[in-house]
Amino acid sequence: MPPAPVNPFAATLAALSPEQPVLIAGPTASGKSALALEIAEAQGGTIVNADASQVYDCWRILTARPGPQEEARAPHLLYGHVAATDPYSTGHWLREVTEILQQDIRPIITGGTGLYFAALTEGLAEIPATPPEVRAKGDEMPLEALLAALDAQTKARIDTRNRARVQRAWEVLTSTGRPLSAWQAETGTPALPLSACYPVVFDVEKDWLNARIARRFDQMLEEGVLEEVAALRRTYDPTLPAHRAIGAPELMGHLAGELSLEAAREAVVIATRQFAKRQRTWMRSRMKDWNGVAPV
């Protein structure tokens, strides 16, 4: 008789109190949603999204949002609740999560957006909203020009290859006259300090993750991601953060006849692997005090 399969999450479940809020961070495709569901089904709780792409209503398959079957197994919040044309920032997310924390539920907050977790556990500066004309000007500027305007401290704090983060820092500097680093130095009290929850971060091996990323995109193709993207061709706007989700530009290029499906697939897999590498680097630097899990 073959031995019973080993549950890679058994140690994490054993360490948890059923009343304890849980944070689950990790790079894309590492297994965060599976762990969140296992905790919710074993101990109870509401799964709360902490992924900047999964907040938008325009993509489900493309961003690997939980499907109807997963949503039926446990309560889910902050998934697909924002229109692609609506502004949404870390501040928006933090305000929504703070309201959830005031409810009588046990939150299991999971996702891959490190800035969301940093704002939640370390606090977030109250930065004034960016005027539309400043954002419009930033949309037209190349990344190099945006970066050149930033101070060294701000550049050291952000992912300088992430255009959205760089442009946000430029917008703050332009609209307030103060660098983002100065605003961040005035952060308030965290809504959920690490001492009040059980933080978990996935620390996975690169080759294992790269293989999962490729398999997951092939599964997206089987599930109809091309049809999902095609449905938005007439309203597609590459300047919208929602429409810059990994895979959207590449698959739009395929649908326009600019890329073969094979070339589009390769481009999406490469972009996702590069994104995962940046996530792993950030999390290893900023989440050293979190409890590691490696389901390999």
N, C-alpha and C positions, 0 to 999 in steps of 0.2 A: 504494500500500500504506500503510495507516495506521501511524503511529509506534507503537512498543512502549510499553505503559503504564509510567508511572514508578512505581517502588516508593517510597512515602513513607518507608519505614523503611530505605532503602539506606544512608544516612549513619550511622544508629545501628548497623547491622550491621557496617559497615566499621570503626567505632571500637572494636569489642569484641574482646577476646581470648577464645578459646573456653574458657579455664579460669576466666575472671573471673565472680564472682557478679554478678547483675544485679538491680537494684530498678526496678520500673516502677509509678509512681504516676500518678493522674489522676482527673478527675471521672468519674462514672458515664456509661457509653455512649460514652466517648471513643476506644475502640479498644485498650485495654491488653491484653486477652486475645489479640487478633490479633497484636500485636507479640510477646508472650510465646511464642506458638506458633511464630511465624516464627523466633525466635532458637533455640528448642529443636530445631526441625527442621533448621535450617541448621548449628548448632554443637553441639547436644547440651545436655542439662540437664533438670532437674526443675522443673516449675512449682509454686510454692508460693503458696497463697492468703493475701492480706492484706486481705480484705474481711470486715467484721464480720457482715454478713448471710449471706454465702455459707458460713459455717462450719456452719450449721444444716441438719439433714437433712430438715426439713419442706417446704422450698421448693427447687425447681430452676429452674422456668420463671420464677417471680416475681422471683427475685434474679439472673436471667441467669447462673446457674452454668454452667460448661462442660458440654455435653451428652456423651453416650457417644461420638459421632464425634470430638469434640475430645479427649476423654480417651484415645481410642485412638491419637492421633497423637503423644502425648508423656506421660510420667509426670506425674501431678497429686497433690498432697498438701494436706491440711487443707481439703478441700471436702466439705461435707455430712456431717461426722463427729461433730457434736454434737447431742444430742437437744434439742428445744425447751425442755424442762423443766429442763435442766441449766444450772447457772451457768457463765458463760464471760466472761472479762474480757481486757483487754490483757495482764495478767500471765499468764493461761493460754496465750494465743497466743504470747507471747514465750518461755515455757518450751518449748513445742513446737517453735518455730522454732530455738531454741538447740540442741535435740537434733538437728534436721535438719542444722544447720551442722556438727555433729561427725561426720557421715557422709561417706562418700567419694562425694559427688555435687556437681554444680554447680547451685546454687539460682538460679532465676529467680523472684523474689518479686514478685507483682503484685496490686494491689488499690487501693481508694479510701479506706481508713481511715487517715487521716493519723496518728492516735495510735499505730497499730501501727508505722509506719515511724519515728516519733519515738522510741519505746521501743527499737526495734532499733538505731538509729544513734546515739542520744544517751544511752541507759541508762534504767532505770526504777527508781523507789524501791520498796523492799520494804514495802508497806503491809499491815498485818494485815487478815485477812478480815473482812467486815462480818457482824455477828450477824444471824440471820434476822429477829429482832423489829425491828431497826433498819430493815432493808430493807422489811419489811411496813409500817412506819409511813411511810416515804418514799413508798411506792406510793400511799398515800392522800392525800398532800399535794399541793396545786396547785403548779405551776411557780413562781409568784410567791413563795410562801412558802419554797420551797427556796432560791430565789435570794437572798431577803432575809437569809438566815442566813450567806451566804458573804462572805468578806473580798474586798477589792478586787483583791488580787493573784491570787487564784484565779479570779475572774470575768474578769480580763484574759487568762487562759491558756486558757479553755475557750470552746466555742461555747455561749453563754447561751440560744440557741433550741433546743438539743438537750437534750431532757428527760433522756435517759439519762446524758449527761455531767454535767448539773447535779445530778441525783439522786446520782450516784456521788460527786461532791464533797461534797454534804451528808452522805452516809453516812460518809465518811471523817472529816469534822469531828465528827459526832455520836458515832461509835463510838470515836474515838481522842483526841478533845479537841484535836486539832491540825488546822489547815487543810491542804487538799491542796497548796497552794503550798509549805508548809513541808516536807512529805514530798518533793515534787518537787525541792527544793533539795538533797536528799541522794541523788541518783541515783548508781547504780553505773557501772561500766565498760560501755560499749556492747558488745553481742554482735557487731555488724558495723558498725564505723565506716565513714563514707563513703569514706575513703581506701583501704579494702580491697575496694571494689566499684565498679560502674559504675551510678550512679543516674540514672534517666530520669524526667522528669515531663512529662505531656501538657499543653501550653498551647494550648488550642483556642479558636476564636472563638465567642462566645456564640450567635449565630443558627444557626451550623452545628451546634452541640451541641444546641440546643433542637429543631431539626428531627430530629436523630437520636434524641433521647429519645422524641418522638412516634411515629416509625416503629418504634422498638424495642418500644414497648408494643403497637402494632397487631400486630406479629409475635408477641408473647406471647399475644395473644388468639387468633391463628390456631393457635398451638402447643398451646392447651388450658389456659391459665392459670386460666380460670374453673373448669374441672374440678378442677384442682389445689387451688384454694382451697375449693371445695365439699367436697372429701374431708376437710377439717379442720374443718368447721363444728361438729361435736359436741364437739371438744376445743379449740376456739378460746378463747384467754384473752388479752385485750388488755393485761394487765399483764405478760406475758412479753416480754422484748426480742425474741425470735425472731418473735413474732406481731405486733410493731409495725413489721415491715418495710414499706417504702413499697408501697402497693397492697393490702395485706391488709385494713386497716380499710375502705377504699373498696369493694373487691370483696365483702367480707362484707356491707356495707350494701346493695349491689345484690342479692345473693342473698337478703337478708331483705326485699326489696321496698321499701327506703327510698330507693333511688336508681335512676334509669334507667341502662342500660349507658352511654349517652352521657355522662350526668352523672358517673358513676364514672370513665369514661375521662378526662374533662377534669380531674377532681380528682387522679387519679394523675399525669397528665402535669404539672400545675402543681406538685404536691408534689415530683416528681422534679427539675424544673427549679430549684426553690428549693433543694433539697438540693445539686444540682450547683453552684449559685452559691456556696453556703457552702464547698464543697470547693475550688473555684477560688480563692476569697479566701484560704483557709487555706494552700493550697499555694503561692500566689504570695508569701505572707508568710514561710512556714517552709521553703520548698524553693528559695530563690534560688540556692543553689550546685549544684543539680542540672542535668543536661543536658536542655534542652528539646527536645521534638519536637512538631510541629504538622502532622499528616497531613491537611491541608485541600486 
